[in-house]
Structures are given as structure tokens and as C-alpha cells.
Amino acid sequence: MDPFSAEGELVNIHNAFHQGQYQTVIDFDTSALSSENHLPARVLQLRSKIALSQTDQVLADVHGEDETPELAAVKALAQHTAGDSDSALKTTQELAENYPDNGSVQVLCGTLLQAQGKSDEALALLTKHQGNLEAVALIVQIHLQQNRSDLALKEVQAAKRWAQDSLLVNLAESWVGMRIGGEKYQSAFYVYEELASAPSSSSPLSIVGQAIAEIHLGRLPEAEAALSAALEKYPDEAELIANAVVLNVLAGKPTEELESQLQQTQPSHALLADVQEKSALFDTAAAKYSARVAS
């Protein structure tokens, strides 16, 4: 039996991870799990710590366990997150070559390869999966980053034939729907609203998804209400702050305070990097022109 399936032992911890409930995953009681599921559960808990920026703890936890490919992949992800990209990439490429059929290696090394701009290598590894829904979800994300919504949709449709009721399939379909637009915005909204509204599945991640769907549907007040309430509960959540910045821009409201908050919370956030890059490009373009005063 697939331990991640609806009847499997790991379905709850797996769903909690993909709902963004990282502390729930870390606190999950694994003592009752069968022996073969202890390692997959541990990997999810370590990945949750990385998601919460607890990389030092993770590196200490897996120290000396590089012979286990799953833990070596976790170590590489932690190294990359901590800024040691060269060591992470070397380990990743070795693991991809030696353990291409390992599910954790596929997902974690595929994530690292994509993060380092090696999309072809990432896809070559991920497409070796045999019913690994995380691999499918990552393939969908890569295709969306490549602006290949057609390939992302094809991947989701194929997965729905064998994993119709999976949370990951529903999320992946929502990602594609947000890119395609039209009536798909509403479908994606329903998925995120269901997750965000239930205490057992609500997290900053699901609230962000709901708010983004609201924005696409033109319901800015509703999006603002969702983000504001979430920020009161999770004031240091970078994705909530970043999307609040975007919402304020669309609504014509000030963003300086939120941008400052994001700078303090996560200085390397993609939104800040994008703003800085575009500001530099504007300054470069503006420097080519000098003011002329008519005599």
C-alpha cells in the first residue's frame, strides 16, 4: 500500500506538509508508525524545519548520515537554503546519478536543480518517477515557470487518472487554473477557501492562495480582509506580507511599511529582488536622458 494514499499511514503528515502546516508536521507523533515509514516521516519533518528556516538544526540532525540517500538529499536542501549552493549542487548531481529512482532524491534534488536554473536536469530526474505525486507537482511547477501551461495541464490531467482525490493533484490543478484564468480562477478559489477556512487545514500558504484567487476575481476587499486577518495571526510570514504589498499596489494604497516589514522578515525575498532589479533598470534608462530647459 502507498503510505501517502488516502488509506496509508502517512496521509495526515503528508497532507499537513503540503498544506503548509509545518509545525504540525514537526510535532507529529511518529511512534505508532510502522518501521518502514519512520524515514519518510522523518524526511517530512526535516523538510518542515527547513521551511521554517531551522537549517542549522537540520544540518546537525543529519550529520554523519550521508550514506542514506534520503537524508543526503535533505542535507543538500538545507545547505542550499543556508547559502552553500556549490556543495548542495555537487551532492545533488551525485545523488541524481546514483539514486535516480529514489522518490526523495527525485523531489528534493529536482527542487534544487530547478532552483539553480537547471530545469532540463530537474525534469530528466523527475520524469523517472513511478507514481510519485510530489514529483508530478514539481513538474507542474517547473512547466508553469517555463510559461508552458499546456504541458502543466497535460501533467495534471494524466495524474488525475490515477490520483483523482489527492490534495496535491487538487493543488496542482489550482496552480494551472490560476495561470489559465477565466472560470478556472473560481475553481482554484474553492480549493483554497476550503483549506483556509478549516482549522485542521488552514495555514498561511492556503490563505495566500485564497487571497490571490480573490485578487484575480477582482474581489480586492475580500482579499484584503483575508490577508489582514492572517497577518494578525502570522505577522512574520513573508508570503503574506509580499502578497499584501501586491494587493496595496493594485488598490492604490501605500506599500512602504509593508516593504520595510518584508525587508526585516526576509531580505532575500523574490519580490524585493524584483523591485530592486526593476528600479536599477529604470535608473539606468533615466540616466540616458538629460533634462532640457527651453530658453
Long-range contacts (C-beta under 8 A, 24 or more apart in sequence): 2-131, 3-36, 3-37, 3-40, 4-133, 6-165, 6-166, 9-33, 9-34, 9-37, 10-37, 10-40, 10-41, 10-44, 13-41, 13-44, 13-45, 14-44, 15-167, 15-201, 17-44, 17-47, 17-48, 18-167, 18-168, 18-171, 19-167, 19-195, 19-201, 19-203, 19-205, 19-206, 20-51, 20-203, 20-204, 20-205, 20-206, 21-201, 21-203, 22-48, 22-49, 22-51, 22-52, 23-48, 23-52, 26-52, 39-68, 39-70, 40-70, 40-104, 43-70, 43-71, 43-74, 43-104, 46-71, 46-74, 46-78, 47-74, 47-77, 47-108, 50-74, 50-77, 50-78, 50-81, 53-81, 55-81, 55-82, 56-82, 69-95, 69-98, 69-99, 69-102, 69-104, 69-105, 70-102, 70-104, 70-105, 73-102, 73-104, 73-105, 73-108, 73-109, 74-104, 74-108, 76-108, 76-109, 76-112, 77-108, 77-111, 77-112, 80-112, 80-115, 80-116, 85-116, 88-112, 89-113, 89-116, 93-121, 96-121, 96-125, 100-125, 100-128, 101-128, 101-130, 103-129, 103-132, 103-134, 103-135, 106-132, 106-134, 106-135, 107-132, 107-134, 107-135, 107-138, 110-135, 110-138, 111-138, 114-138, 114-141, 114-142, 114-145, 119-145, 119-146, 131-162, 131-163, 133-159, 133-163, 133-166, 133-168, 133-169, 134-168, 136-163, 136-168, 136-169, 136-172, 137-168, 137-171, 137-172, 140-172, 140-175, 140-176, 141-175, 144-175, 144-176, 144-179, 149-176, 149-179, 149-180, 152-176, 152-179, 153-180, 174-209, 174-213, 178-212, 178-213, 178-216, 181-216, 185-213, 185-216, 185-217, 186-213, 186-217, 188-213, 189-213, 189-214, 189-217, 196-226, 204-230, 204-234, 204-237, 204-239, 204-240, 205-239, 207-240, 208-239, 208-240, 208-243, 211-243, 211-247, 212-243, 215-246, 215-247, 215-250, 220-247, 220-250, 220-251, 223-247, 224-251, 236-265, 237-265, 238-262, 238-265, 238-266, 238-269, 241-265, 242-269, 242-270, 242-271, 245-271, 246-271
